[in-house]
Each structure stands twice: as C-alpha cells, then as structure tokens.
C-alpha cells in the first residue's frame, strides 16, 4: 500500500504531457473549494480527473479482492460516493468536469487530449458523462467464479444496473 501513488501516476503524466504540448497550462492538484482534481485548467474552468480502475470501480477492470471483503466493499462505496459529490459540487460551481479511467488514458491518450481541448475551448460545454461505476461486487457461485456487479452512474444515483459475469483477475 505504501507504493500506491495518489498523484503523478503514469496516466496523469501522459495526459499532462499531451496537454502541455498542445499549449495548455494547468495546475496540478489545485483546490476548487473542497475538491482537488488531478488537473485544473483555471482559465477554461475545466477540472480533469484520472480515476484508477481498482480504486474507483471500473466496470471493465475492477478486481474484487478475496480478503478483507467488507473493508474493500466499504472503501469502494465511499470512493464512488466521493466522486459523485465532487462532480456535483464542481458542476454547481460552473466548472466542466472530465473524468477518465486510467486504462482509457493509456489506450487512447491522443483522443482524450483532443476531448479536453474541445471541452476547454467551447463556451457552452457540457461535462463528460461519467461512466458506470461498480459500487458492490459479490460472489454468486460457491466456487467464487461468478460475480454479481451493482453499477451506478455519478450523475444519477437512482440509475443503476446489475450484471452477473465470470470472475476475472486480468488487469487489462
């Protein structure tokens, strides 16, 4: 756990590099009220978050730990709730909010940099719709090979879905 980075991660550095080369100047970990996004473009009022797949419940890459299950389930719910609260607070304050999964940044960094550029330069922009997030993953089968995923969106807590699928431990 001591080696887990909260900032300056690989995906963040990659995205920062592309934005810098595109001519954008930004602040790192600057506070906007009580929220601290990964990147802030103050002159454009855009906040960018790069969410880790494990910590924020990526529906494609989250892997449910097999030990301390109650602790990790609670941690995941709290992280998703914090993401929801932060997104809402920033949007109410008039900021554009862009959230990307770490795997998205690695696989399509240039497209994401173009998306940030487009969002920053368009005055009537709308924040990017956050993806589904896992808030609970539980084993369904005795052998632990089938899991039930409860997914929610950040903007609408009443919008949810449940998916059952085979357990995987592959990161990407």
BAGU-979773 format. One record per residue (C-alpha): x, y, z. Coordinates in nm, 2 decimals. Example, Ala and Ser with C-alpha at 12.3 -4.5 7.8 and 13.67 -1.06 7.14 Angstrom:
1.23_-0.45_0.78
1.37_-0.11_0.71
//
This chain:
0.00_0.00_0.00
0.29_0.24_0.06
0.38_0.23_-0.30
0.04_0.33_-0.43
0.06_0.68_-0.57
-0.21_0.93_-0.52
-0.07_1.17_-0.78
0.19_1.18_-1.06
0.07_0.84_-1.18
0.16_0.72_-1.53
-0.17_0.80_-1.69
-0.17_1.15_-1.54
0.18_1.22_-1.66
0.10_1.10_-2.01
-0.21_1.32_-2.03
-0.03_1.62_-1.88
0.25_1.58_-2.14
0.00_1.58_-2.43
-0.19_1.88_-2.30
0.13_2.08_-2.24
0.24_2.01_-2.59
-0.10_2.13_-2.71
-0.03_2.46_-2.54
-0.25_2.43_-2.23
-0.12_2.55_-1.90
-0.27_2.39_-1.59
-0.24_2.35_-1.22
-0.18_2.02_-1.05
-0.38_1.92_-0.75
-0.52_2.27_-0.71
-0.81_2.31_-0.48
-1.15_2.42_-0.60
-1.35_2.46_-0.28
-1.31_2.13_-0.11
-1.24_1.94_-0.43
-0.89_1.86_-0.55
-0.89_1.75_-0.92
-0.58_1.59_-1.08
-0.56_1.87_-1.34
-0.72_2.21_-1.33
-0.74_2.44_-1.63
-0.83_2.76_-1.44
-0.87_2.99_-1.73
-1.11_2.75_-1.90
-1.28_2.64_-1.58
-1.22_2.27_-1.65
-1.13_2.01_-1.39
-0.99_1.67_-1.51
-0.98_1.35_-1.30
-0.79_1.04_-1.40
-0.96_0.76_-1.19
-0.78_0.44_-1.12
-0.97_0.13_-1.22
-0.93_-0.05_-0.89
-1.00_0.25_-0.66
-1.30_0.39_-0.84
-1.48_0.07_-0.95
-1.41_0.05_-1.32
-1.67_-0.20_-1.46
-1.42_-0.33_-1.71
-1.11_-0.38_-1.48
-1.21_-0.38_-1.12
-1.10_-0.70_-0.95
-1.27_-0.79_-0.62
-1.02_-0.87_-0.35
-1.06_-1.21_-0.19
-0.96_-1.10_0.16
-1.10_-0.82_0.38
-1.41_-0.81_0.17
-1.61_-0.59_0.40
-1.33_-0.33_0.42
-1.29_-0.32_0.04
-1.66_-0.31_-0.03
-1.70_-0.01_0.21
-1.39_0.16_0.06
-1.53_0.12_-0.29
-1.87_0.26_-0.20
-1.71_0.56_-0.02
-1.48_0.64_-0.32
-1.77_0.63_-0.56
-1.98_0.85_-0.33
-1.69_1.10_-0.30
-1.66_1.10_-0.69
-2.03_1.17_-0.71
-2.01_1.45_-0.46
-1.71_1.61_-0.62
-1.86_1.60_-0.97
-2.18_1.76_-0.84
-2.00_2.03_-0.64
-1.78_2.13_-0.93
-2.07_2.14_-1.18
-2.28_2.35_-0.94
-1.99_2.60_-0.92
-1.98_2.63_-1.30
-1.69_2.40_-1.38
-1.67_2.15_-1.66
-1.58_1.81_-1.52
-1.39_1.54_-1.72
-1.34_1.20_-1.57
-1.13_0.93_-1.74
-1.04_0.58_-1.64
-0.66_0.51_-1.62
-0.70_0.24_-1.89
-0.86_0.50_-2.13
-0.57_0.73_-2.09
-0.32_0.46_-2.18
-0.52_0.32_-2.47
-0.64_0.65_-2.63
-0.44_0.93_-2.49
-0.44_1.15_-2.80
-0.82_1.13_-2.83
-0.86_1.23_-2.47
-0.63_1.52_-2.51
-0.84_1.63_-2.80
-1.15_1.59_-2.60
-1.01_1.81_-2.32
-0.91_2.07_-2.58
-1.26_2.07_-2.73
-1.42_2.10_-2.39
-1.19_2.38_-2.28
-1.24_2.58_-2.59
-1.62_2.55_-2.63
-1.81_2.80_-2.42
-2.14_2.61_-2.39
-1.96_2.28_-2.30
-2.12_2.00_-2.11
-1.92_1.78_-1.87
-1.84_1.44_-2.00
-2.09_1.18_-1.88
-1.91_0.97_-1.63
-1.91_0.60_-1.70
-2.07_0.33_-1.49
-1.90_0.25_-1.16
-1.91_-0.06_-0.95
-2.03_0.00_-0.60
-2.06_-0.36_-0.50
-1.92_-0.68_-0.63
-2.01_-1.01_-0.46
-1.95_-1.37_-0.53
-2.26_-1.56_-0.65
-2.13_-1.91_-0.70
-1.98_-2.14_-0.44
-1.65_-2.17_-0.63
-1.63_-1.78_-0.65
-1.61_-1.78_-1.03
-1.94_-1.60_-1.08
-1.99_-1.24_-0.96
-2.28_-1.00_-0.93
-2.19_-0.64_-1.00
-2.40_-0.35_-0.89
-2.32_-0.05_-1.11
-2.43_0.32_-1.07
-2.36_0.65_-1.26
-2.22_0.95_-1.09
-2.49_1.20_-1.20
-2.80_1.00_-1.12
-2.77_0.78_-0.80
-3.12_0.63_-0.88
-2.99_0.50_-1.22
-2.83_0.16_-1.16
-2.79_-0.18_-1.32
-2.69_-0.53_-1.21
-2.47_-0.75_-1.41
-2.36_-1.11_-1.35
-2.04_-1.23_-1.51
-1.75_-1.47_-1.47
-1.47_-1.35_-1.23
-1.16_-1.23_-1.39
-0.83_-1.12_-1.25
-0.68_-0.98_-1.56
-0.60_-0.61_-1.52
-0.61_-0.51_-1.89
//
